[in-house]
Amino acid sequence: MRGMARRQSELPNTDDGHLERLRRTEERTASVLACRAAQDAAAPTMGMTFTVVLDSTGALHDLRWHTVDAEQVAVAAMRARPFMLESEAINGVKVSASLHHFASTSEQILMCEQLSRIWRMLPLKRMKTYRLSADGTQILRREGVWNSVVADRVLYSQLVHADDARALLDHIDTSEQQWCLDGFVGDCASSNRAPTSVTALDSPGAMRVGGVVAGHAHDHHG
């Protein structure tokens, strides 16, 4: 059986099109935040903390990466992935644009613009890794490798695809790989906590979309 690339049609640039995007976003957000990894007590700092261990001379002895259960994070990463893909209807930047579509005050517009900037920055670049051999030979590329790149390679080589990422991941400790993927999930979960719910209001034709109230010709219930 031959595999075929999935073609997706763009949602129309209409009130109904934007509401449909926000409806899908609300459903997927609930799915992501319901994951055990997102509910973990360590979720707010996923991919953000590690412990530096020094020896008796004060030299670096070890790095201990604070991570969440790998299987839980894998589930959350696969559920959150559509928010990061430009081809997806619920890509974070597109979701921000749909919220912006309904914004009617300067405060609401500013909120939507800030959310869009946050999504464009994700996943956040927190740390670079450099690797040298014992004789000083460069193992990884000279400019180093960002945590976001490591997370991407883990995601596409071990979870959603079977890419060959050995040239990079063979030189990255598995605990550090997990820490980087944790950060990817944490970034998505944190950004998805921005309100995107679609709820009908009492006033005829008025919609509350992620805290943004907009007039609409039809009644929608979410």
C-alpha positions in Angstrom: 0.0 0.0 0.0 1.5 3.3 -1.1 1.5 6.1 1.4 0.2 9.4 0.3 0.9 12.9 1.7 -2.1 14.2 3.5 -3.5 17.3 1.7 -5.2 19.9 3.9 -7.5 22.7 2.7 -7.1 26.0 4.3 -10.0 27.3 6.4 -11.7 30.2 4.9 -10.9 33.7 6.1 -14.4 34.2 7.4 -16.1 34.4 10.8 -17.1 30.7 10.4 -13.6 29.7 9.3 -11.9 31.4 12.2 -14.5 30.0 14.7 -13.9 26.5 13.3 -10.1 26.9 13.9 -10.7 28.0 17.5 -13.1 25.1 18.0 -10.4 22.7 16.9 -7.9 24.5 19.0 -10.0 24.2 22.1 -10.4 20.4 21.5 -6.7 19.8 21.0 -5.7 22.1 23.9 -7.9 20.1 26.2 -6.3 16.9 24.9 -2.8 18.3 25.5 -3.5 19.6 29.0 -5.2 16.4 30.0 -2.0 14.4 29.4 -0.3 13.1 32.6 2.8 15.0 31.7 0.9 18.3 31.6 -0.7 17.5 35.0 2.7 16.6 36.5 3.8 18.8 39.4 7.0 19.5 37.5 5.1 20.6 34.4 5.6 24.4 35.0 9.4 24.0 34.8 9.7 21.2 32.2 12.9 21.7 30.2 14.0 24.6 32.4 15.9 23.2 35.4 19.0 21.0 35.9 21.5 20.6 38.7 25.2 21.3 38.4 27.3 18.8 40.5 30.9 19.9 41.4 33.7 17.7 42.7 35.8 18.5 45.8 38.1 20.8 43.7 35.1 22.8 42.4 35.4 21.4 38.9 32.3 20.2 37.0 31.5 16.6 37.9 28.0 16.1 36.5 24.8 17.6 35.2 21.6 16.2 36.5 18.7 16.9 34.2 15.3 17.3 35.8 12.9 15.4 33.6 9.3 14.1 33.5 8.4 10.5 32.7 9.5 9.8 29.1 6.4 7.9 28.0 4.1 10.6 29.4 6.1 13.3 27.6 6.0 11.4 24.3 2.2 11.3 24.4 2.0 15.0 25.1 4.6 15.9 22.4 2.7 14.1 19.7 -0.6 15.7 20.7 1.0 19.2 20.9 2.9 18.8 17.6 0.1 20.3 15.3 0.4 23.6 17.1 4.0 23.9 15.8 3.4 22.8 12.2 2.8 25.6 9.7 0.7 23.3 7.5 -1.8 22.6 10.3 -5.0 24.5 10.7 -4.3 24.9 14.4 -0.8 26.2 14.0 -0.2 28.6 16.9 0.4 31.7 14.7 -2.8 30.9 12.7 -4.8 30.6 16.0 -3.5 34.0 17.1 -4.7 35.4 13.8 -8.1 33.9 14.3 -8.3 35.5 17.7 -7.1 38.8 16.2 -10.0 38.5 13.6 -12.5 39.0 16.4 -10.6 41.6 18.5 -12.4 44.8 18.8 -10.4 46.9 21.3 -6.8 48.0 21.4 -6.3 45.8 24.5 -7.6 42.7 22.7 -5.5 43.4 19.6 -2.4 43.8 21.7 -3.1 40.5 23.5 -3.4 38.7 20.1 -0.2 40.3 18.8 1.7 39.3 21.9 0.4 35.7 21.6 1.5 35.6 18.0 5.0 36.8 18.9 5.2 34.1 21.6 4.2 31.3 19.1 6.8 32.6 16.5 9.5 32.2 19.2 8.6 28.6 20.1 10.2 26.3 20.9 12.3 28.6 23.1 16.1 28.5 22.7 17.3 28.1 26.3 20.7 26.3 26.1 23.4 25.4 23.6 25.4 22.2 23.8 29.0 21.9 22.7 30.9 18.7 22.4 34.7 18.2 22.1 36.7 15.0 22.1 39.5 14.5 24.6 42.0 15.8 22.1 40.0 19.0 21.6 38.5 17.9 18.2 35.1 19.4 17.5 32.4 16.6 17.6 29.2 18.7 17.1 29.1 21.7 14.9 31.3 24.6 16.0 28.5 27.0 16.8 26.8 24.4 19.1 23.3 22.9 19.1 20.3 24.5 20.6 17.9 22.6 22.9 15.1 23.2 20.4 17.1 21.4 17.6 17.7 18.5 19.9 14.0 18.3 20.7 13.1 18.4 17.0 15.5 15.6 16.2 14.2 13.4 19.1 10.6 14.1 17.9 11.2 13.2 14.3 13.6 10.3 14.8 12.0 8.5 17.7 8.3 9.5 17.9 6.5 10.7 14.8 9.0 9.6 12.1 12.1 7.4 11.8 14.6 10.0 10.6 18.3 9.2 11.0 19.5 11.6 13.7 22.5 9.7 14.8 25.0 12.3 13.7 23.6 14.6 16.4 21.9 12.4 19.0 24.7 9.9 19.4 26.7 12.8 21.0 23.8 14.0 23.3 23.2 12.2 26.6 19.8 10.5 26.6 18.8 12.4 29.8 19.6 15.7 28.0 17.6 14.6 25.0 14.6 14.0 27.3 15.1 17.4 29.0 15.0 19.1 25.6 11.8 17.3 24.6 10.3 18.2 28.0 11.0 21.8 27.1 9.2 21.5 23.8 6.1 20.1 25.5 6.3 22.7 28.3 6.4 25.5 25.8 3.4 24.2 23.9 1.4 23.6 27.1 2.2 27.0 28.6 1.2 28.8 25.4 -2.0 26.8 25.1 -3.1 28.0 28.5 -3.9 31.3 26.8 -7.7 31.3 26.6 -9.1 30.1 23.3 -12.5 28.8 24.3 -15.6 29.6 22.1 -18.7 30.2 24.2 -22.1 31.7 23.3 -23.1 34.8 25.3 -26.5 35.9 26.3 -26.7 38.8 23.9 -27.9 37.8 20.3 -25.1 37.2 17.9 -22.3 38.0 20.4 -19.4 35.6 20.8 -16.8 35.3 23.4 -13.7 33.9 21.7 -10.7 33.4 24.1 -11.8 36.4 26.1 -12.4 38.4 22.9 -16.0 39.4 22.3 -17.1 39.8 18.7 -20.4 40.3 17.0 -21.5 37.4 14.7 -24.5 36.8 12.5 -25.1 33.3 13.8 -25.3 31.6 17.2 -22.4 29.2 17.9 -22.2 27.0 21.0 -18.8 25.5 22.1 
